[in-house]
């Protein structure tokens, strides 16, 4: 090893830095043996030459606060050198490309609840597992807002947007996968942010990371609003049952608090001192801090990953819940009589609210490369992604349309969280809220951890530089969440704005720019490529601006 500025280089030529988990840090001695470095040692190695700082090698932190990896450090160091050498060659020259045998292939696998073990001997997964991975990752809290969003757009326009947005996001997502696959052919395991840096420079990488963080922050805010909502309703149900003041309601009873409706002034329990203290928007978001703050300061979120399967279970439970309630209500649809409670409009000028929400509902662009990397047959990527998006669109359509068409009151009564249309005394709704509350409580620390890594790791070379750094960051994040839960507890508005904002870059703009730059480099860029992708980018800008127009017109 050589010396530079009096510092002997004993590290591999590449010291990777993580995007979503803590970085792998090893110190390779001249005799070939390795010494693991703890996060506290990072400050001592900051001045050593590290020509390329990125890796997606899976790591975790053990009980001794040292970063561990499922592969041996010698293999990691060899892989690091190959990745560095690959950067030195021409993109079209694969002389220094990383051989397939250098790394154990299982590090490329994507863990999926229940089926993570269904892989071949090389760690690759079949098409059915890939399809399920995409579906499971995309399913989220926006499912609760689908009936409300369909009403915002109108019945016919809502169906059109569900299908058209699925096709548009599928296309740009496919462009992300193709660009990553092409770049990885000569460089190795990379993410879309690396592709953006290769094609657009440092600013392209920064934009991709920033807008990815916006999507995560939007998810955090939505989670906090929903957790406050579910915690309030759960405790209110238990309190009402305990003192015997909870009025029972049958399955057809729903809440409709629009002006002039007979249910707008419903009360399940008397307004006593308890409800002065236990308020959904003014106090519960602060009480929730007592539950969440101890969970988000852990150095490693490994414990919470054990509950990932709850995402699939919650979707299945919500399916059953909607089917049971729809069977009790029956269909309530009338396309002609505008005075009927069952009247359904085919079009509404508020339709951009649905397109903004769908931008986040179909958003998987920052994770799809990791999923498709484990594909056994990469030549089937396009087919499998198409099937996955069709299943996602069908899931959204089934829950949203079934609830919307069978809702027994005026469609204006449907709230952006469909569970808010049910009384606290509804036992099935209580079970759904309790189930979702537990799921969100286990997912929230993971989201905070990912944001912490993406912010602190590049700045301080550690995802946990000190308790002070972590506490300050967590206070800032939680303050934003609490403010939204108190002053804007509307998940529909939050989802559509965050979806339109992050979708502008990650869905509509960056994939199109990267694709056109690649075509230009190969001398295949034509005018129709510019026109088509220019229209896509213009749609992204219009989608974001329309969210503000709706907000202004509603006021």
C-alpha positions in Angstrom: 0.0 0.0 0.0 1.2 3.6 -0.7 1.2 6.6 1.6 -0.4 9.9 0.9 0.0 13.0 3.1 1.7 10.9 5.7 -1.3 8.6 6.1 -0.8 4.9 5.2 -3.7 3.6 3.2 -4.8 0.3 4.6 -8.4 0.5 3.5 -9.8 -1.0 0.3 -9.8 1.3 -2.7 -13.5 1.6 -2.2 -15.0 2.4 1.2 -18.7 1.9 0.6 -21.4 4.1 2.0 -24.9 3.0 2.3 -28.0 4.5 0.9 -30.7 2.9 3.1 -28.7 1.1 5.8 -25.5 1.7 7.7 -22.2 1.5 5.7 -19.9 -1.5 5.6 -16.6 -0.5 7.0 -13.5 -2.7 7.0 -9.9 -2.0 7.3 -7.7 -4.4 5.2 -4.1 -4.9 6.5 -1.2 -5.4 4.2 -0.9 -9.1 5.2 -4.5 -9.7 4.0 -6.2 -9.9 7.4 -9.1 -7.6 8.2 -10.2 -5.5 11.2 -13.8 -4.3 11.6 -14.2 -0.6 12.4 -17.0 0.6 14.7 -18.9 3.7 13.8 -16.9 5.6 16.4 -13.7 4.8 14.4 -15.0 6.5 11.3 -13.7 9.9 12.3 -10.1 8.5 12.3 -10.4 7.3 8.7 -12.2 10.3 7.2 -9.0 11.7 5.6 -8.1 8.5 3.8 -8.6 8.4 0.1 -12.0 6.9 -0.8 -12.4 7.4 -4.6 -16.0 6.1 -4.8 -18.5 6.2 -2.0 -21.5 4.1 -2.6 -22.7 0.5 -2.0 -25.8 -1.5 -1.5 -24.2 -4.4 0.2 -26.6 -5.4 3.0 -25.3 -4.8 6.5 -26.5 -4.7 10.0 -25.2 -3.5 13.4 -24.5 -6.1 16.1 -24.7 -5.8 19.8 -21.1 -4.4 20.0 -22.1 -1.5 17.9 -19.9 -2.6 14.9 -21.1 -2.9 11.4 -21.4 -6.5 10.1 -22.1 -7.9 6.7 -23.3 -11.4 5.6 -20.2 -11.7 3.4 -16.6 -12.0 4.5 -14.6 -8.8 4.5 -12.0 -10.2 2.0 -14.8 -10.7 -0.6 -16.1 -7.2 0.2 -12.7 -5.7 -0.3 -12.2 -7.5 -3.6 -15.6 -6.4 -4.8 -14.8 -2.9 -3.8 -11.6 -2.9 -5.9 -13.4 -4.3 -8.9 -16.0 -1.5 -8.7 -13.3 1.1 -8.5 -11.5 -0.4 -11.5 -14.7 -0.5 -13.5 -15.0 3.3 -13.1 -11.6 3.7 -14.7 -12.6 2.1 -18.1 -14.7 3.3 -20.9 -18.4 2.5 -20.5 -18.5 0.4 -23.6 -15.4 -1.7 -22.5 -16.1 -4.6 -20.2 -12.5 -5.7 -19.8 -12.5 -4.8 -16.1 -16.2 -5.8 -15.5 -16.8 -7.6 -12.2 -16.9 -11.4 -12.8 -20.0 -13.2 -11.7 -18.2 -15.4 -9.2 -16.7 -12.5 -7.2 -19.6 -12.0 -4.9 -22.1 -14.5 -3.4 -25.2 -14.0 -5.3 -27.5 -14.2 -2.3 -26.6 -10.6 -1.3 -28.6 -9.5 -4.3 -31.8 -11.1 -3.1 -34.8 -9.1 -1.9 -36.5 -10.2 1.3 -40.2 -10.8 0.9 -42.5 -11.7 3.8 -43.4 -15.4 3.9 -41.6 -16.2 0.6 -38.0 -14.9 1.1 -36.8 -18.5 1.3 -38.3 -19.5 -2.0 -35.2 -19.0 -4.1 -32.8 -21.2 -6.1 -29.4 -22.3 -5.0 -27.9 -19.0 -6.4 -30.2 -16.8 -4.4 -32.3 -15.8 -7.3 -36.1 -15.6 -7.2 -38.8 -16.6 -9.6 -41.1 -14.3 -11.6 -44.0 -14.9 -9.2 -41.9 -13.8 -6.2 -40.8 -10.7 -8.1 -44.3 -9.8 -9.0 -45.5 -10.3 -5.4 -42.5 -8.2 -4.1 -43.6 -5.2 -6.3 -47.2 -5.6 -5.3 -46.4 -5.9 -1.6 -44.1 -2.9 -1.7 -46.5 -0.6 -3.5 -49.5 -1.4 -1.2 -49.7 1.3 1.4 -51.8 3.7 3.3 -53.1 5.3 0.1 -55.4 2.3 -0.1 -57.5 3.8 2.7 -58.0 7.0 0.5 -59.0 5.3 -2.7 -62.8 5.7 -2.3 -62.4 9.4 -1.4 -60.1 10.0 -4.3 -62.4 8.4 -6.8 -65.2 10.7 -5.7 -62.8 13.7 -6.1 -62.3 12.7 -9.8 -65.7 11.3 -10.6 -66.6 7.7 -11.4 -65.6 7.6 -15.1 -62.6 9.9 -14.8 -61.4 8.0 -11.6 -61.4 4.7 -13.5 -59.5 6.3 -16.4 -56.9 7.8 -14.1 -56.4 4.5 -12.3 -55.6 2.8 -15.6 -53.7 5.6 -17.3 -51.5 6.5 -14.3 -50.7 2.8 -13.9 -49.5 2.7 -17.5 -47.5 5.9 -17.3 -45.8 5.0 -14.0 -45.1 1.5 -15.4 -43.3 3.0 -18.4 -41.1 5.3 -16.4 -40.4 2.6 -13.8 -39.3 0.3 -16.7 -37.0 3.0 -17.9 -35.5 3.1 -14.4 -34.9 -0.6 -14.4 -33.4 -0.6 -17.9 -31.0 2.3 -17.1 -29.8 0.6 -13.9 -29.4 -2.7 -15.7 -27.4 -1.1 -18.5 -25.1 0.8 -16.2 -24.7 -2.1 -13.9 -23.4 -4.2 -16.8 -20.0 -2.4 -16.6 -20.0 -1.0 -13.1 -21.7 -3.5 -10.8 -24.5 -3.2 -8.3 -25.8 0.3 -8.4 -29.0 2.3 -7.8 -30.9 4.9 -9.9 -29.2 7.7 -8.1 -25.9 6.5 -9.5 -27.4 6.5 -13.0 -28.5 10.0 -12.5 -25.0 11.0 -11.5 -23.5 9.3 -14.5 -25.9 11.0 -17.0 -26.8 14.3 -15.3 -23.9 15.0 -13.0 -23.8 15.6 -9.3 -27.0 17.7 -9.3 -28.9 14.8 -10.9 -27.9 12.5 -8.0 -28.8 15.1 -5.4 -32.2 15.7 -6.9 -32.9 12.0 -7.0 -31.9 11.6 -3.3 -33.8 14.8 -2.2 -37.0 13.8 -3.9 -36.7 10.3 -2.5 -36.4 11.8 1.0 -39.5 13.9 0.3 -41.5 10.7 -0.4 -40.2 9.2 2.8 -41.1 12.3 4.8 -44.6 12.3 3.3 -45.0 8.7 4.4 -43.8 9.7 7.9 -46.4 12.4 8.1 -49.2 10.2 6.8 -48.2 7.5 9.3 -48.3 10.0 12.2 -51.7 11.3 11.3 -53.1 7.7 10.9 -51.5 6.6 14.2 -53.0 9.5 16.0 -56.3 8.7 14.5 -56.2 5.0 15.2 -54.8 5.5 18.8 -57.7 8.0 19.5 -60.4 5.6 18.2 -58.9 2.6 19.9 -58.6 4.2 23.4 -62.1 5.8 22.9 -63.6 2.4 22.2 -61.9 0.8 25.2 -63.0 3.7 27.5 -66.5 3.6 26.2 -66.8 -0.1 26.8 -65.3 0.2 30.2 -67.8 2.8 31.5 -70.7 1.3 29.5 -71.5 4.5 27.5 -70.6 3.1 24.0 -73.8 3.0 21.9 -73.9 0.0 19.6 -74.4 0.5 15.9 -75.3 -2.1 13.2 -73.1 -2.7 10.2 -75.1 -0.3 8.0 -74.6 2.7 10.2 -72.0 5.1 8.9 -70.8 8.6 9.8 -71.7 11.5 7.5 -70.8 14.9 8.8 -71.5 17.1 5.8 -73.9 20.1 6.5 -77.6 19.2 6.6 -77.0 15.5 7.2 -78.7 13.8 10.2 -75.6 12.1 11.4 -73.3 15.2 11.5 -73.8 15.7 15.3 -73.4 12.1 16.4 -72.0 11.3 19.8 -71.1 7.9 21.0 -70.2 9.0 24.5 -70.9 12.1 26.6 -68.3 14.9 26.5 -66.7 14.5 29.9 -63.2 15.5 31.2 -61.7 12.4 29.5 -62.6 13.7 26.0 -61.3 17.2 26.9 -57.9 15.6 27.5 -58.2 12.9 24.9 -58.7 14.9 21.6 -57.9 13.5 18.2 -56.1 16.6 16.9 -55.1 18.7 19.9 -53.7 16.2 22.4 -53.4 12.6 20.9 -50.6 13.6 18.5 -48.5 14.6 21.5 -49.5 11.6 23.6 -48.2 9.5 20.7 -44.7 10.8 21.3 -44.6 8.8 24.5 -45.0 5.6 22.5 -42.8 6.5 19.4 -39.8 8.4 20.8 -38.3 5.4 22.6 -38.6 3.3 19.4 -36.8 5.6 17.0 -33.6 6.2 18.9 -32.4 2.6 18.4 -29.1 2.3 16.6 -30.4 -0.6 14.5 -34.0 -1.3 13.4 -33.5 -5.0 13.0 -36.2 -5.9 15.5 -38.9 -4.0 13.6 -38.1 -5.8 10.3 -39.5 -8.9 11.8 -43.0 -7.4 11.4 -42.8 -6.7 7.7 -45.3 -9.4 7.0 -48.0 -7.3 8.7 -48.2 -5.2 5.5 -49.6 -8.2 3.6 -51.9 -9.1 6.5 -53.3 -5.6 6.8 -54.2 -5.5 3.1 -55.9 -8.9 3.4 -57.8 -7.7 6.5 -58.9 -4.5 4.7 -60.1 -6.6 1.8 -62.2 -8.7 4.0 -63.5 -5.6 5.9 -64.6 -3.9 2.7 -66.2 -7.0 1.3 -68.2 -7.6 4.6 -69.5 -4.0 4.8 -70.3 -3.9 1.0 -72.3 -7.1 1.3 -74.3 -5.6 4.2 -74.9 -2.3 2.3 -75.7 -3.4 -1.2 -75.1 -1.2 -4.2 -76.2 2.5 -4.0 -75.7 4.0 -7.5 -77.6 6.6 -9.4 -76.1 8.4 -12.4 -79.1 10.5 -13.3 -80.9 11.9 -10.2 -78.6 14.6 -8.8 -80.8 14.9 -5.7 -80.5 11.2 -4.8 -78.2 10.2 -1.9 -76.9 7.5 -4.3 -76.0 9.9 -7.1 -72.6 9.3 -8.6 -71.0 12.0 -10.8 -69.0 10.8 -13.8 -66.7 13.8 -13.8 -65.4 16.3 -11.2 -63.1 19.3 -11.7 -61.1 18.1 -8.6 -59.7 15.1 -10.6 -56.0 16.3 -10.2 -56.4 15.3 -6.5 -56.6 11.7 -7.7 -53.7 12.0 -10.1 -51.6 13.4 -7.3 -52.5 10.6 -4.9 -51.9 8.0 -7.6 -48.4 9.4 -8.1 -47.5 8.2 -4.6 -49.7 5.1 -4.8 -47.8 3.8 -7.9 -44.4 5.1 -6.7 -41.8 2.3 -6.4 -39.1 3.9 -8.6 -36.6 4.3 -5.8 -36.8 0.6 -4.7 -37.5 -1.2 -7.9 -33.8 -1.8 -8.8 -33.3 -3.7 -5.6 -36.3 -5.9 -6.3 -35.5 -6.6 -9.9 -31.8 -7.4 -9.0 -32.9 -10.7 -7.6 -34.8 -11.7 -10.7 -33.8 -15.2 -12.0 -34.6 -14.3 -15.6 -33.9 -10.6 -16.2 -35.3 -10.9 -19.7 -38.7 -11.1 -18.1 -38.4 -7.8 -16.3 -40.9 -6.0 -18.5 -43.5 -8.7 -18.4 -43.3 -9.2 -14.6 -43.4 -5.5 -13.9 -46.5 -5.2 -16.2 -48.2 -8.0 -14.4 -47.4 -6.5 -11.0 -48.7 -3.0 -12.0 -51.9 -4.6 -13.3 -52.4 -6.4 -10.0 -51.8 -3.2 -8.0 -54.2 -1.3 -10.2 -56.8 -4.0 -9.7 -56.3 -4.0 -6.0 -56.8 -0.2 -5.8 -59.8 -0.4 -8.2 -61.4 -3.3 -6.2 -61.2 -1.6 -2.8 -61.9 1.9 -4.1 -64.8 1.2 -6.4 -66.5 -1.4 -4.2 -66.6 0.9 -1.2 -67.6 3.9 -3.3 -70.4 2.1 -5.2 -71.9 0.5 -2.0 -71.6 3.4 0.4 -75.1 3.9 1.8 -75.0 7.7 2.3 -74.2 10.6 0.0 -70.8 10.1 -1.7 -69.7 13.4 -0.4 -69.6 11.8 3.1 -66.7 9.5 2.2 -63.6 10.6 4.0 -60.0 10.4 3.0 -59.6 7.6 5.5 -62.4 5.2 4.9 -62.3 4.0 8.5 -63.3 7.4 9.7 -66.8 6.7 8.2 -67.4 4.1 10.9 -68.4 4.7 14.5 -65.9 4.0 17.3 -68.4 1.3 18.5 -68.1 -0.7 15.3 -66.2 -3.7 16.5 -64.9 -4.7 13.0 -63.7 -1.2 12.4 -62.1 -1.3 15.9 -60.2 -4.4 15.0 -59.0 -2.9 11.7 -57.8 0.3 13.4 -56.0 -1.7 16.1 -54.3 -4.0 13.5 -53.2 -1.0 11.4 -52.0 0.9 14.5 -49.6 -1.9 15.4 -48.4 -2.2 11.9 -47.7 1.5 11.6 -45.9 1.6 15.0 -43.5 -1.1 13.8 -43.0 0.6 10.3 -42.5 4.1 11.6 -39.0 3.5 13.2 -37.8 1.9 9.9 -38.8 5.0 7.9 -37.0 7.2 10.5 -34.0 5.0 10.3 -33.8 5.2 6.5 -34.1 9.0 6.6 -31.4 9.1 9.3 -29.0 7.1 7.2 -29.6 9.1 4.1 -29.0 12.4 5.9 -26.4 11.7 8.6 -24.3 9.1 6.9 -23.1 11.4 4.0 -22.5 14.3 6.4 -20.8 12.5 9.3 -19.8 9.1 7.8 -22.0 7.4 10.3 -25.7 6.7 10.6 -25.4 7.2 14.4 -22.6 9.8 14.9 -23.8 10.6 18.4 -26.9 10.7 20.6 -27.0 14.4 20.2 -27.1 14.3 16.4 -29.8 11.6 16.3 -32.0 13.3 18.9 -31.8 16.7 17.1 -32.8 15.0 13.8 -35.6 13.0 15.4 -36.9 16.2 17.1 -37.0 18.0 13.7 -38.8 15.1 12.0 -41.3 14.5 14.8 -42.0 18.3 15.0 -43.1 18.3 11.4 -45.2 15.2 11.9 -47.0 16.6 15.0 -47.6 20.0 13.3 -49.4 18.2 10.4 -51.4 16.0 12.7 -52.6 19.0 14.6 -53.2 21.6 11.9 -53.7 19.5 8.7 -54.8 15.9 9.7 -56.0 15.1 6.2 -54.1 12.2 4.7 -55.7 12.7 1.3 -54.2 16.2 1.0 -50.8 15.1 2.3 -50.6 12.1 0.0 -51.6 14.0 -3.1 -49.1 16.8 -2.5 -46.2 14.6 -1.6 -47.0 12.3 -4.5 -47.2 15.1 -7.0 -44.0 16.6 -5.7 -41.7 13.5 -5.6 -43.4 12.2 -8.7 -42.4 15.3 -10.6 -38.7 14.2 -10.3 -38.7 10.5 -9.8 -41.6 9.5 -12.0 -42.0 12.1 -14.7 -38.7 13.8 -15.2 -35.5 11.9 -14.2 -36.3 8.6 -16.0 -37.2 10.5 -19.2 -34.0 12.7 -19.1 -31.8 9.7 -18.5 -33.3 7.8 -21.3 -33.0 10.7 -23.8 -29.4 11.4 -22.8 -28.6 7.7 -23.3 -30.2 7.8 -26.8 -28.2 10.9 -27.6 -25.0 9.3 -26.6 -25.7 6.3 -28.9 -26.8 8.6 -31.7 -30.4 7.3 -31.7 -32.3 10.3 -30.3 -35.1 11.3 -32.6 -37.6 14.2 -32.5 -40.5 12.0 -31.5 -38.5 10.8 -28.5 -38.2 14.4 -27.4 -41.9 15.2 -28.0 -43.2 12.1 -26.2 -41.0 12.4 -23.1 -41.4 16.2 -23.1 -45.1 15.6 -22.8 -44.6 13.2 -19.9 -42.4 15.8 -18.1 -45.0 18.5 -18.8 -47.7 16.2 -17.2 -45.6 16.0 -14.1 -45.3 19.8 -13.8 -49.1 20.2 -14.5 -49.9 17.5 -11.9 -48.0 19.4 -9.2 -49.4 22.9 -10.1 -52.9 21.5 -10.2 -52.7 20.5 -6.5 -52.3 24.2 -5.6 -55.1 25.2 -8.0 -57.5 22.8 -6.3 -56.4 24.1 -2.9 -57.0 27.7 -3.9 -60.5 27.0 -5.5 -61.6 25.0 -2.5 -61.0 28.1 -0.3 
